[in-house]
Amino acid sequence: MTVLEATDIDQLYGSSHILRKASLRVEDGSCTCLIGRNGVGKTTLLRTLMGLVPLRAGNVRFDGHELTGRDPSVRAQLGIGYVPQGRDVFPDLTVEENLATALLGRGQRGRAIPAIVFRMFPVLKTMLRRRGGDLSGGQQQQLAIGRALALEPKCVLLDEPTEGIQPSIVHDLGDVIRRLYTEEKVSVLLVEQKLPFARRVGQRFALMDRGAIVASGEMNELSDEMVKRYLSI
């Protein structure tokens, strides 16, 4: 079953046509990797799905709901978690306070942090009193994902979570992403530049070029010819 679907998405920045009839699907309990060279529109597509930038044309549906025109807060309440590129951890708040901000967005002030956060990232439980700005890059990335999971989402949008992270943490993040969709049944849409990582964690791919989805399918259908044409520098 399709949980998230974008159809013929157009988006412009000024006179620049960033997204051109981009369409993709994320299946329930699966991981789709959105891949492509830098600057082709991957981050813009995620921000559009989250409602952070407006649509020029097209529509977005999530779990049976039409999202077009709805605020990001409504999308979060319906079950979409979002982890932006760069993490956006609040540096002066503690780990616990960072996690609690997700609950505030759903009007759940004072509620305990959901157990899924600590199942995925047990180390965060030992760091609850540490400030977000004092964490390493890898720890901040775990916190950013944990904050999205505190919403108990049905689908998570991850924008290049491995960027600037040491290899050992990258491997651990891959394991967490796989557990999210296999064990927790949380669907994942992952923007990723590292092709080996995408192949390891993803089930499906959507290949983007010049603002459009030019190919999609099962991960084992991503051919060397596609990689050479659309991903090689």
Protein Blocks (a to p, Z undefined) as FASTA:
>chain_A
ZZbdcehiacdehjbcfbghiacdddehiacddeddehilpmmmmmmmnopaccfbdcdd
eehiafehpafklmmmnopacddehklpafkbcfklmmmmmmmmnopghiacdfklmmmm
mmlmmmmmpcfklpcfklmmmmmmmmmmmnopabdcdehklgopafklmmmmmmmmmmmm
mmnopacddddfblmlmmmmpmbdcddeehiafbgcdfklmcfklmmmmmpZZ
